[in-house]
Amino acid sequence: MSTTGPATFYDGLTSARHDATVELVDGTLRINAGDGRALTEWRCAEIAPVSTPDGVLRLGLPGFHSTARLEIHDKVLADAVVKAGRPCDRTGLTDHHTRLRVVGFSLLAVVVLIAAGIWGVPAIADKVTPLLPIALDVQMGDIFNAAFRQQLDGMKDAKTLECGSADTAQAAAAKAAFIKLVGVLTAAAGLPLPVEVVMVHVKDVNAVTLPGGHIYVYDGIPASAMRVDEMAGVIGHEMGHVDHRDGVKTQVQSGGMSVLFGLLLGDFTGGGAVVFTATKLLQNAYSRKAESAADLFGATLMAKIGGDPHALGEFLLRLSGSAAPQDHFLLDHPEAQIRAAAIDQVPQPSPMKALLTPDEWTALKGICTGD
């Protein structure tokens, strides 16, 4: 059976359009120029519709073998070509096999992406960060600290940001106990740069470490701690982030992850949201790893100064079952039970000693209540 009709042909080599005549003969499309000269032949089994508008059958060869296109406006000829070809979706962009290849390559890209994100970027960050000068932590910390303090000013629940600022004997005693506790921890920690530990009027049970050794302890920590070793364990944990330079490492990871996802996922509609979400999900995993390492540092530091290294684990377990606002202290961190079990592996010193006197601990507990 032979079916003939007019068509428009693009050879894929130039942008010129060619008026052509198409003849369908035994499952083959013979495409001839207007003067009768043969241009090419396409087997119907090898062609597929590409971005077909209404009233036009636009055909091409799937894959990357050719960019030539053929447009058929004649409905009778178009229906005959569709029947002669393999089943396909006229509204699709490619044929079934090409779509399968695209899906396959996409899945492979995702696997490579996740593998590189989980093992590649963190490994690079771990190796690169120690090579960066400590001065970078300080410079980055100055920038982060200024912005963070401004944010905290909008969150504070007192006239002043820092606790223990009142001109009273109670505030002075509380401040002295706090300085003493931080001093004992700092002297034994052997940190690569000086630290500044500040207690602030923010109700959350949380502590935050910024690059450059800036540590902020929210007033929910002393309010929730049942003994000084629990609070000391939290501060020791934050000092672990300073020792491991987690602030700088996180920035290296964040930049690396954004570049990696951007390269593999490309700049497509909604791509920015996918990059952000994927990066955040993997960074959470890195955060959990960093938190576990900081737990171990804090517990070991507590044992070194004669305190109870297991107190931090007890504090975490109690917080995990508490309705108190905790914000980031447990968010994105390993489960409290897992963290406490790891902390319990650190041997307790014998004998243990008191880090503060009972009166000093009582004063410190109220450091944020007298302002």
C-alpha positions in Angstrom: 0.0 0.0 0.0 1.3 3.4 -0.9 0.2 6.7 0.7 1.6 10.0 -0.4 1.3 13.6 0.9 3.1 16.9 1.4 5.4 17.6 4.3 8.0 20.0 5.7 11.5 18.6 6.2 14.4 19.9 8.3 17.6 18.1 7.6 19.1 19.0 11.1 22.2 20.4 9.5 20.8 23.9 8.7 17.8 25.9 9.9 16.3 25.9 6.3 12.9 24.2 5.8 12.4 22.1 2.7 9.0 21.5 1.1 8.9 17.8 0.6 6.7 14.9 -0.5 6.4 11.9 1.7 5.6 8.5 0.4 4.8 5.6 2.8 5.7 2.3 1.2 5.7 -0.9 3.2 6.6 0.6 6.5 9.2 3.0 5.1 8.9 6.8 4.7 10.5 8.0 1.5 11.2 11.7 1.8 11.7 13.5 -1.5 12.4 17.1 -2.4 9.9 19.2 -4.4 11.8 18.5 -7.6 11.5 14.7 -7.0 15.1 14.3 -5.7 15.3 11.7 -2.9 16.4 13.2 0.4 16.3 10.3 2.8 14.3 7.3 4.0 13.1 6.5 7.5 11.8 3.2 8.7 8.5 3.7 10.5 9.6 1.4 13.3 12.5 3.7 14.0 10.7 7.1 14.2 8.7 8.7 17.0 6.7 11.9 17.5 8.6 14.8 19.0 6.8 17.7 20.8 3.8 17.3 18.5 1.4 20.3 18.3 -2.3 20.0 17.5 -3.0 19.2 13.8 0.6 18.4 13.0 2.5 15.1 13.2 6.1 16.0 13.9 8.5 13.1 13.6 12.2 12.5 14.4 14.7 9.7 15.0 14.9 9.0 18.8 18.1 9.3 20.7 21.0 11.3 19.5 21.6 9.8 16.0 19.9 12.7 14.1 18.4 16.1 14.7 16.4 15.9 11.4 12.6 16.6 11.7 9.6 16.0 9.5 6.2 17.7 9.8 3.1 16.2 8.3 0.0 18.3 8.1 -2.1 15.8 6.0 -4.3 14.0 8.5 -4.8 10.9 6.3 -1.0 10.5 5.7 -0.3 11.2 9.4 -2.8 8.5 10.6 -1.2 6.0 8.1 2.3 6.8 9.4 1.2 6.3 13.1 -0.4 3.0 12.2 2.6 1.9 10.4 5.0 2.8 13.2 5.4 1.2 16.6 2.9 2.2 19.4 4.0 5.4 21.0 2.7 8.5 22.8 2.0 11.2 20.2 2.2 13.9 22.9 5.5 12.5 24.2 8.9 13.9 23.6 10.6 10.6 22.9 9.8 7.0 22.2 9.4 4.4 24.9 13.0 3.0 24.7 14.5 6.5 24.9 12.3 7.3 27.9 13.6 4.1 29.6 17.2 5.2 28.9 16.6 8.6 30.3 15.0 7.1 33.5 17.9 4.7 33.7 20.6 7.4 33.4 18.6 9.6 35.9 18.6 6.8 38.5 22.3 6.2 37.9 23.0 9.9 38.4 21.0 9.9 41.7 23.0 6.9 42.9 26.3 8.5 42.0 25.1 11.8 43.6 24.2 10.2 46.9 27.4 8.2 47.0 29.5 11.2 46.3 27.5 13.2 48.9 27.8 10.7 51.6 31.4 9.6 51.1 33.1 12.1 48.8 32.3 15.5 50.0 32.7 14.8 53.8 36.0 13.0 53.1 37.2 16.1 51.2 36.0 18.4 53.9 37.8 16.3 56.6 41.1 16.5 54.6 40.8 20.2 53.5 39.7 21.7 56.9 42.9 20.9 58.8 44.9 22.6 56.0 43.0 25.9 56.4 44.6 28.5 58.7 43.1 29.0 62.1 42.9 32.7 61.2 40.1 31.7 58.8 38.0 30.4 61.8 38.5 33.8 63.5 37.6 35.9 60.5 34.6 33.7 59.7 33.6 33.8 63.4 33.6 37.6 63.5 31.1 37.7 60.6 28.9 34.9 62.0 29.0 36.2 65.5 27.9 39.8 64.6 24.9 38.4 62.7 24.0 35.8 65.3 24.1 38.3 68.2 21.7 40.5 66.2 19.4 37.6 65.7 19.6 36.7 69.5 18.7 40.3 70.4 15.4 39.7 68.7 14.8 36.5 70.7 16.0 37.6 74.2 13.4 37.6 77.0 15.2 40.3 79.1 16.5 43.8 78.8 20.1 42.5 78.3 21.2 39.7 76.1 23.8 38.2 78.4 22.8 36.6 81.7 24.4 37.8 85.0 24.6 41.4 83.9 22.7 42.9 86.8 24.6 44.9 89.4 23.8 42.7 92.3 25.6 40.3 94.6 23.5 37.4 93.3 24.5 38.2 89.7 28.1 38.6 90.6 28.2 35.2 92.4 26.5 33.5 89.5 28.9 35.1 87.0 31.9 34.1 89.1 30.7 30.5 89.2 30.1 30.4 85.5 33.6 31.8 84.8 35.1 29.3 87.1 33.4 26.3 85.4 34.3 27.5 81.9 37.9 28.1 83.1 38.3 24.6 84.4 37.0 23.1 81.1 39.0 25.5 78.9 42.3 24.8 80.7 41.9 21.1 80.2 40.5 21.1 76.6 43.6 22.2 74.8 41.6 24.0 72.1 43.3 25.3 68.9 42.0 28.9 69.5 40.6 30.9 72.4 36.9 30.4 73.2 34.3 32.9 74.4 31.4 31.2 76.3 28.3 33.4 76.9 25.1 32.6 78.7 22.1 34.3 77.1 18.5 35.2 77.9 16.9 32.7 75.4 14.5 30.2 76.9 15.3 27.2 74.6 17.3 24.3 76.0 20.1 24.8 73.5 23.7 25.7 73.0 25.3 26.9 69.8 28.9 27.0 68.6 30.0 29.4 65.9 33.3 29.4 64.0 36.0 31.3 65.8 35.3 29.7 69.2 32.1 31.6 70.0 29.8 29.5 72.2 26.3 30.5 73.3 24.5 28.7 76.1 20.8 29.4 76.3 19.3 29.8 79.7 17.2 26.7 79.3 20.4 24.7 79.9 21.0 25.7 83.6 17.3 25.7 84.2 17.0 22.1 83.0 20.3 20.7 84.4 19.9 18.8 87.7 23.6 19.0 88.6 26.6 20.9 87.5 28.2 18.0 85.6 25.2 18.0 83.2 25.8 21.6 82.3 29.5 21.1 82.2 29.0 18.2 79.8 27.0 20.5 77.5 29.7 23.1 77.4 32.4 20.4 76.9 30.3 19.1 74.0 30.3 22.6 72.4 34.1 22.8 72.9 34.3 19.6 70.9 32.9 21.5 68.0 35.6 24.1 68.4 38.3 21.5 68.6 37.1 19.7 65.5 36.6 23.1 63.7 33.1 21.9 62.7 32.0 25.5 61.9 34.5 25.8 59.1 34.1 22.2 58.1 30.3 22.7 57.7 30.9 25.6 55.4 33.3 23.6 53.2 30.8 20.8 53.1 27.9 23.1 52.3 29.8 24.7 49.4 30.9 21.3 48.1 27.4 19.8 48.3 25.8 22.8 46.6 28.3 22.6 43.7 27.9 18.8 43.5 24.2 18.8 43.4 24.1 21.8 41.0 26.4 20.0 38.5 24.6 16.7 38.6 21.0 18.0 38.8 21.5 21.0 36.6 19.6 24.3 36.4 16.1 23.2 35.7 12.7 24.3 36.8 12.5 23.6 40.5 16.1 22.5 40.5 17.1 25.0 43.2 14.6 23.6 45.6 15.8 20.0 44.9 19.5 21.1 45.4 18.6 22.8 48.7 16.5 19.9 50.0 19.1 17.2 49.0 21.9 19.2 50.4 20.1 19.8 53.7 19.2 16.1 54.0 22.8 15.0 53.6 24.1 17.8 55.9 21.9 16.5 58.6 23.7 13.2 58.4 27.0 15.0 58.7 25.6 17.0 61.6 24.8 13.7 63.4 28.3 12.5 62.9 29.8 15.7 64.2 27.5 15.7 67.2 28.6 12.1 68.1 32.2 13.2 67.9 31.5 16.3 70.1 29.7 14.1 72.6 32.8 11.9 72.9 35.1 15.0 73.2 32.8 16.4 76.0 32.6 13.2 77.9 36.4 12.6 77.7 37.0 16.2 78.8 34.7 15.7 81.8 36.6 12.6 82.8 39.9 14.5 82.4 38.8 17.2 84.9 37.4 14.6 87.4 33.8 15.2 86.6 31.1 12.6 85.6 31.5 11.9 81.9 28.1 10.2 81.8 26.2 13.2 83.0 25.7 14.5 79.4 24.1 11.3 78.4 21.7 11.5 81.4 20.8 15.0 80.4 20.1 14.0 76.8 17.9 11.1 77.8 15.9 13.4 80.1 15.5 16.0 77.4 14.4 13.4 74.9 11.3 12.8 77.0 10.7 16.4 77.9 8.1 18.8 76.5 10.5 21.7 77.1 11.5 23.7 74.0 14.7 22.3 72.7 15.0 23.7 69.2 18.4 22.7 67.8 20.1 20.8 70.7 18.4 17.5 69.8 17.2 18.4 66.3 19.2 16.6 63.5 21.2 14.9 66.2 21.5 11.1 66.8 18.8 9.6 69.0 19.4 10.3 72.7 19.6 6.6 73.5 22.3 6.0 71.0 24.2 9.1 72.1 23.9 8.1 75.8 25.1 4.6 75.1 28.2 5.9 73.4 28.9 8.4 76.1 28.6 5.6 78.7 31.6 3.9 77.1 33.9 6.6 78.5 35.3 5.4 81.9 34.4 7.4 84.9 37.4 8.8 86.9 38.0 7.5 90.4 37.5 9.3 92.5 35.3 12.0 90.9 35.5 15.5 92.3 33.0 18.4 92.6 33.5 21.0 89.9 31.7 23.6 91.9 30.6 24.0 95.5 26.9 23.5 96.3 26.6 27.3 96.8 28.3 28.0 93.5 26.0 25.6 91.7 22.9 27.2 93.3 24.2 30.6 92.2 24.9 29.4 88.7 21.4 27.8 88.3 20.0 31.3 88.8 22.3 33.2 86.6 19.6 34.2 84.2 16.9 35.0 86.8 18.3 38.0 88.5 18.6 40.4 85.5 
